[in-house]
Amino acid sequence: MKFAVEEINANPDLLPNITLGIKLFDNCGAMRRAVEGTFWMLSGGSKSIPNYQWQEKTHLAGIIGDSGSTRSILMAQILGLYRYPQVSFFSTSPILSNRNQFPSFFRTIPSDEFQSRGLAQLVTHFGWSWIGLLATDNDYGQFGIQVIKQELLISGACVAFVENILSEHPNKNAPQIVKTIRESTARVIVVVSAAFHFMSVLEELLKQNVSGKLWVASESWSTSAVLSNKRFQQILVGTIGFAMHSGKILGFSEYLTSFHPSKYPDGDFAKFIWEEIFLCKRFVNINNGTTQCTGGETLESSLTIADFRLPFNVYTCVYTFAWALKSLLQCKPGAGPFHHGECAKISSFRPWQLLHYVKNINFQADDKTQIFFNDKGDPPAIYDIVNWQLGATGNLEQIIVGIYNSSAPSGTTLILDSTSIKWNTGDLQVPYSKCSPSCPSGFQKVTIPGKPSCCYECAHCPQGKISNQTDAVECQQCSWDMWPNQEQGRCLPRAPEFLSYKDPMGVSLAAIALFSSTIPVYILMVFFCHRTTPIVRANNWSLSCLLLLCLSFCFLCALAFIGYPQPVMCLLRQVAFGMVFALCISCVLAKTITVAIAFKATKPGSMLQKWSGIKVSYSAMGICVLIQLCICVLWLSHSPPFPEYDTQTLSRVIIVTCNEGLSGVFFWIMLGYLGLLAAISFIFAFLVRHLPDSFNEAKFITFSMLAFLSVWVSFVPAYLSAHGKNTVAMEVFAILCSSWAVVICIFVPKCFIILFRPNMNSREHLMKRDKEQK
């Protein structure tokens, strides 16, 4: 304080022609003395008289202090009545932030509320979720631990235990505390306590040989010199915590080392400081270990200036009043902050007038720290984050490894240099403190009844879901076009599946269909070249040609089922299949009817002679095809097929298929009608298979329809049990097989005779065969 006042008075630019002075009052740590001192300062004289001020030349600007929160609360209640500015350098109680109770109180040290929230943020930053809490039973410890507990629970962490250091108890409850620490699985313990209270717990830890815990320190003991000695090295090494921000005070080190009582002949305070530092007394010889002060002692050899944390706060308090007075001094009449733009006079200002300027101070300290107060009288909460590491002397040293600044932009309030932190394990790996081991990707956490949420079991994600992070609370469903990998740790794209021309099975079926479609054309050419021979003329030449063309189209319609299911193809492929096959089976039925009528009509007096013409066959065929056409028209008008993405049947692929509409009812009606036509043809052919006619086709038609029906009856269960492209492949296979059944059973025997047994394709052989049959 003395250094700051002298520095301000020596600065002609800050308060020109104004001299600051200080009056000191020692309350000796007593509540009564704090109240007495407050009235003494307000009275301005040697007597403490409430509501009375002694007339003196000096003018009281404000009060700096107290260091303790409890005493500051008493002082602030009195000073707030008079609106005297009060700035404390070490009072951290959050109660003092209440502006209704303490309207004129300010401080240059942050409130404990900021520290508690910062400690909770520090814990969650390192991923510790299973935490022990230890605090003294006073306001400082209890308020701090409650805020930390609340913040930890909000962040998802859990509290393993909460223990209190009983400050009035002889052993401070240390044995019970150490027992809890030893039995707990929590490896990280947050301690909100003063150093002299926490020391009892450390002594008990040494006694019971408990180590391996990582301590998170509040600012009240994070830089304690008493706890930094070698005795507690094994327990406290690796400790990390908050400490008051160590600001820079230019020239203060030199000022301290040059300090000597001879420079202050009229100052008893300087002599008192000298005696306290060197443990000596002036002009006397005492036999209790105290020596006589010689004046030759040097501060440079006896005092190590390494920590300006508390002095910086005091220094800032003095400059707060200096900058407030400067703002008051620079006020321009007519533009002032008071009634009608008035300004306060430096020689006669009122306390509430200076209070206005203290509220609005904003200046920069030597270390570029911006100093200002919020609406609660609190400064920016800036803390150094210190790590306890072994020094060269074997003692523990507090190394600054980061900074916490509550006024920094979101996401940058906590800045740490992780590479400079040394943990109690002796390496750079962050210690582990969880109730349960982390769940890897592909698993989710399942809480254990009766235990905190941080104690859980790991369970595999359900089928179709994934978790791509550790400790997932819930597994996520993959999107419709994705599927989980085998480990269920990520979603993979689902490939579309359909019977493609790039697929080996699709290419094979397409090649077979194209090749097969040429066979009926080739047979038709053979028939055309031998159209005058008995075997061609005896089997209804026109119906045979029509049937061969239909069979060629039957093979080709299989190509409509191969390739990506476009909307137009979905509409036409089943209709084309149904109509072509209906025409094909109708031709076979017409040929069967023709054979039966032709034989019956040759008998004398038969009534079927007038029905033996070609028109009857074509009429029957037209009626059969017309019925199928009506089924297809109803299908397309009421529930037409459409492309559909099936994401449920198979997990790894998206089946692109044609939805037949109305659950495929019309498809099965159409297929059933084809089966009905084939069954009728089979029955007619079976009944006339022994008719004594040359080149009778009935036997061949019987076998062809039997094979046709066998293929499609086998198709039904295979179709219903298949999935994806195999369903389409089954239908293509059935189309090809049933078409080949008709070709082989009806036309291959005739072609064999025409091409390889021409002697059987003659009138003489025909007459000879007729006689043998008779």
TIVOLUM-52789 format. One record per residue (C-alpha): x, y, z; residue in one letter. Coordinates in pm, whole numbers, plus 50000, padded with zeros to 5 digits. Example, Ala and Ser with C-alpha at 12.3 -4.5 7.8 and 13.67 -1.06 7.14 Angstrom:
512304955050780A;513674989450714S;
//
This chain:
500005000050000M;502825023650091K;504605016249764F;501435022949562A;500715055949737V;504285068349684E;504175057549319E;500895076149259I;502105107849431N;505255106749218A;503225104548896N;502365139948776P;499935127048513D;497605106948737L;496625131249016L;498385164448951P;498545187349258N;496815160749468I;498595141149740T;497285107949866L;497825097450224G;496985066850431I;495815060250784K;496305025650925L;494215008651188F;495014973851319D;491914954951429N;494064925751551C;491644901451387G;488884910151637A;485294917551535M;484884944851798R;488074962151685R;486854961351324A;483694980351421V;485665004151639E;488145011051362G;485365017951113T;483825044951335F;487305058551408W;487955063551036M;484505078350974L;484895103151260S;488215114451122G;489845119451458G;491145102451765S;487685095551901K;485075072151753S;481785091351753I;478955078251526P;477455103751287N;480105129451378Y;483185139751185Q;486065159251334W;487045189351129Q;490435182250980E;492295193450674K;492505158450529T;489535143550348H;488575106350373L;488205091850023A;487515055650110G;488555025150305I;490704995750197I;489994963450386G;489284941850569D;491134909850472S;488594886550637G;485094882850494S;483344882450831T;484944915150942R;484354930450598S;480664922350629I;480444941850959L;482344971150811M;480324971150488A;477034972650678Q;478185004650847I;479965020550550L;477035012650321G;474805035350532L;477095064850455Y;477845053050101R;481575053350173Y;483495032949911P;485115001950062Q;487514980249862V;488774947250008S;491824928349884F;491094894250043F;487384890850132S;485914863649909T;482524856150064S;479724855749799P;477424872850049I;479304905349988L;478054905549627S;474554914549752N;474184951049649R;471034955949855N;472934948650178Q;476334961650077F;475834989649822P;479325004949861S;481464973549889F;483994963749620F;486914939449607R;489924932149393T;489804894649463I;487094873749297P;484134859749488S;484334823549600D;481424816449368E;483704821549066F;486354799149221Q;483854771349292S;482474771848940R;485994772848801G;487104743049012L;484114723148885A;485014732748528Q;488624722148589L;487464687948714V;485184681948415T;487924694148177H;490054664048266F;487114640048237G;486964631148606W;483454619848693S;483904602549031W;484924629549278I;485414632149654G;484684665449824L;486364678150142L;485654711650307A;485874730150637T;482674734850831D;482704772950801N;480984795150546D;483984794550311Y;484104756750289G;480384749250295Q;479354774550034F;482234764849805G;481554727749828I;477824732049761Q;478464752149444V;481074727049324I;478704698049393K;475894715049205Q;478094722848905E;479504687448896L;476024672148895L;474954695448612I;478004684848408S;477164647848458G;479824639648718A;479054622449048C;480154628449403V;481624597949574A;481614613449922F;481384646650107V;483374650750430E;483714681050659N;486784692350848I;485474701151196L;487464732251275S;486474732851646E;487174696051703H;490594686651849P;491504662051570N;489454680451303K;487574647651232N;490724636251049A;490514598651132P;486994595650990Q;487934616150684I;490994594850608V;488974562850654K;486474575050394T;489274585250155I;491034551650191R;487864531350127E;486604552449836S;487414543849475T;487514580949386A;491064591049298R;490404628649272V;489454648949580I;488534686049579V;489534703949900V;488014737649995V;489824746450314S;492484768250470A;495974753350489A;496084750750872F;492774731350877H;493804707850595F;497124700550762M;495394678651025S;494054656450748V;497484654350586L;499044643950917E;496494615950949E;497134605050588L;500824601950669L;500014582850985K;497834557550800Q;500184556950496N;497434566750246V;498654579949912S;497844578149542G;495094604349554K;495074635449338L;494134667549519W;492364697349362V;493124728049572A;491144759449642S;493064792349641E;493264793450022S;495914765750030W;497054761449668S;500174782849729T;500754774150094S;504434774450191A;503674753750500V;502254724850300L;505024726350038S;507754711350254N;509254676850201K;507124660550466R;503964661150256F;505754655449928Q;504494619849871Q;500874629749931I;500604663749759L;502844659849453V;500794664549136G;498184686349311T;496414710649081I;494294740149185G;493334776749167F;495514804749299A;495084842149309M;496314858148991H;499944868349027S;500044902548869G;503174922048797K;504114952749001I;506954970848827L;509674982149067G;508204965249374F;511024939749411S;513624967449414E;511494987349657Y;511364958249902L;515054949949885T;515964986549945S;513614989650241F;515335000550567H;514035016650888P;516635044050857S;514665058250567K;511705062950799Y;513085078051125P;509655087651248D;507925055151143G;507465028351407D;505775006651144F;508995002950944A;510884992451257K;508144967351343F;508414951251000I;512184948751039W;511854931251373E;509284906451237E;511414896750937I;514744892351120F;513354880551458L;515234907151646C;514544934851894K;515834970351897R;518484980452155F;517824950952387V;519404916752448N;516914888852516I;517864852952603N;514804836552443N;516434832552103G;515824868151993T;518884889251911T;519454926251894Q;518794944151566C;521994959351436T;520614976851129G;523114958750911G;520694931750809E;519744930750440T;516384920850298L;517984908649978E;519624879250158S;516694871150385S;513604876450170L;512744859049846T;510344879549639I;508594853249429A;504864857349489D;503024890149438F;499514875149451R;498244892749763L;500364924449718P;498954928249367F;495404929149508N;496394955749764V;498194975449493Y;495054974149277T;492894986649566C;494975018349599V;494925024549225Y;491145019849224T;490775050949442F;493435069349241A;491615063748910W;488265072249069A;489695105149200L;491185112148858K;487765108048694S;486255131048958L;489005156548899L;488535155848518Q;484765162348537C;483645192048326K;480905214248469P;477625209848287G;478575174748172A;478895158748515G;477065127448629P;475105144648905F;472045167348922H;471875192048629H;475285179848508G;477095191148819E;480555179248915C;481965171449257A;484805192849394K;488015175049483I;488235194549807S;484685188349928S;483195158149754F;480675136349929R;481235098449976P;478395088949741W;479905111249471Q;483235092849477L;481275060049498L;479855067749154H;483355069749005Y;484565038449188V;481695018849034K;482775029448687N;486565026648706I;488275008648419N;492045008948394F;494894986148293Q;497434972648541A;501134968648471D;500644932848346D;497924944448100K;495164930848325T;491994951248282Q;490564962448617I;486854970348649F;483864960548864F;480614943948760N;477204954248893D;477874933849211K;481184950849286G;483244920549180D;486314922848955P;486974899848658P;487564865348803A;491114857048702I;492914827748864Y;496244811548798D;496094773648773I;499054759148961V;500534724348962N;502574711349255W;505844697649124Q;509114687249288L;511704714849284G;515464712549280A;515614715949659T;513244686849712G;510384709349820N;507164712549629L;506854742449396E;503694757349250Q;504134759948873I;501614780348676I;500174757448407V;497124777348299G;494704805548365I;490994808948435Y;489304841148323N;485544843548372S;485284873948142S;486924856247848A;484774845747550P;482874813247588S;485094783147535G;488284801747635T;487604808048004T;489884778948096L;493254777047920I;495724749748018L;499184739047903D;498714701647944S;502314693947849T;503654712548152S;501464694148406I;503114666348606K;500714643048782W;501184622149094N;501764591948871T;505014607448749G;503994610648383D;501924633248158L;498964609348136Q;495864623848303V;494904602148603P;491734581548582Y;488864587648823S;485604570948727K;483174548748913C;482954525048615S;485284519448317P;484444537947998S;482104520947754C;483764518247410P;482004526347085S;479314501247003G;478164500647366F;475854521947575Q;475754529247948K;473144511148156V;472604525148504T;472764502148805I;469694505249028P;470464521249364G;473794536349252K;474754570949112P;474444576748741S;478244575248703C;478214538948818C;476974518748525Y;477424487748312E;478234486147942C;475714469347711A;475874462647338H;473814485647122C;470524470247002P;470394456446651Q;470394484246394G;471814510846628K;475334524246683I;477344545146928S;480384562646782N;481764576847106Q;482864564047443T;480394564447732D;477384568747504A;474214573647706V;472034560747425E;472694543447095C;471654561146777Q;469584547346493Q;471294547746156C;469474566545883S;467404546345640W;470194545445382D;472894534645630M;473584502945830W;475764495946139P;479134479546093N;479924447246276Q;481304465546581E;478254488946579Q;480604518346605G;479624536846288R;477074536946008C;478064525045660L;476264533445337P;473764506945231R;474214496544871A;471054493944658P;470274457944560E;468384447944247F;468864423243966L;471344442843761S;472974437443424Y;476284442043608K;475484413643842D;476744379043727P;473324363643788M;471584391743599G;473964388943307V;473534351143294S;469744352843297L;469724380543035A;472024360442808A;469864329242849I;466724349642774A;468194364542458L;469514331342338F;466244313742422S;464174339542233S;466004329841910T;465054292741939I;461314297641867P;462264320241576V;464604293441444Y;461854266841480I;459454290241301L;461914292741013M;462174254841004V;458394252040999F;458174277940727F;460684259640511C;458784226840560H;455294240940567R;454074217240297T;455164185940481T;452534164540658P;453904170041013I;453604208040983V;450224207840807R;448754182341049A;449264204841357N;447474237241267N;450114257241089W;448754291941186S;448384284041558L;451874268941564S;453354300541414C;451474322541662L;452544300741952L;456194302241846L;456044340341828L;454444341342171C;457164318842312L;459834341642172S;458174371042347F;457854350442665C;461634346742671F;462134383642596L;459714395642867C;462194381743122A;464494410943030L;461924435243176A;462704421543522F;466454428543494I;467814463443566G;466894492043799Y;463164491843875P;462014523243697Q;458354534243744P;457464525743382V;459084491543405M;457234484243730C;453954492043556L;454614471343246L;456754441143334R;454144420543522Q;451404430943278V;453594421542982A;454414388243146F;450734381143217G;449454390442872M;452184372342674V;451834340542878F;448034342742859A;448284344342480L;450804315742481C;448684292342698I;445574302642503S;447284290942183C;448094257442348V;444474254642465L;443244263342118A;445494236541964K;444124210942215T;440524220242137I;441294218741766T;442644183141798V;439644171442000A;437054187241769I;438884175641455A;438734139241567F;435104140241679K;434014158841369A;435284130741139T;432664106541270K;429534103241052P;426624124841170G;428744144341421S;427324178041527M;430884191741574L;431564195441206Q;430354231241208K;432754238641502W;435804224541336S;436824256741165G;439784278641260I;437424305741384K;436464285341689V;440094282341798S;440744319441757Y;437534328441935S;438414306842236A;441874321542237M;440524357142219G;438144351342511I;440954337642727C;443234366942648V;440414391942705L;439824379243059I;443514383643138Q;443404418542986L;440504427943215C;442484415943520I;445484437143416C;443344468243351V;441744465243695L;445184460743847W;446674491743685L;443644513343755S;443144504444122H;446594496444262S;449374499744005P;452864486844089P;455464512844191F;459184513344284P;459864508244654E;462914509144881Y;462834479945123D;465054488645421T;463664462945666Q;464324428845508T;468134430645493L;470284452645715S;473234458945484R;471454467145158V;468454486645035I;466324463444824I;465004483144528V;461934464644416T;458544469144256C;455704469444503N;452874450544334E;450204470344523G;447434456944748L;449914431744891S;450274415644544G;446624403844527V;446274411744157F;449614395244083F;448454362644237W;445064365444056I;446874369843726M;449224340843801L;446334319343918G;444474326043595Y;447504314343396L;447534282943607G;443824277843536L;444384280243160L;447314256143184A;445244231743393A;442364232343140I;444814226742857S;446394198043050F;442974181643111I;441854184542747F;445194171742620A;445164143042866F;441684132242758L;442554131342387V;446114118342418R;445154083542273H;443144096141976L;444214076741663P;445344106341460D;448554111141270S;451054133341445F;448674138041736N;449984166641958E;447874158042261A;450624137642427K;453164165242377F;450754191942506I;450014170142810T;453684168242901F;454244205142827S;451384216543052M;452464192143323L;455974207043314A;454544242343297F;452364236943604L;455204220043792S;457474249843736V;454944275443861W;453754254444154V;457384251544264S;457814288844203F;455244299244465V;457074287744784P;460464296944640A;459184331944555Y;457704337444899L;460854326045082S;463354345544868A;464564380944948H;465874409944746G;467104403444397K;466654366044446N;462894371344437T;463124386944092V;465634360843980A;463204333244084M;460464347943867E;462814352043569V;463974316243615F;460354304143626A;459544323443308I;462484308243125L;461874272743252C;458134272643178S;458754286742830S;461394260542762W;458974233642884A;456514243242611V;459224245842345V;460834212542431I;457654192442481C;455714205042178I;458194215841911F;461494198141967V;460094163341868P;458634177841546K;461894195341460C;463804163241526F;461604144641275I;461764172741020I;465524176741039L;466814142041128F;464024117741031R;462694131240701P;461494096640606N;458934098840887M;457674131940749N;456014116040439S;452594106040324R;453604069140289E;454754067540650H;451594085440753L;449334059640574M;451374030540716K;451044044641066R;447304048641029D;446924012240930K;449024000841226E;446844021241461Q;443684005341319K;
//
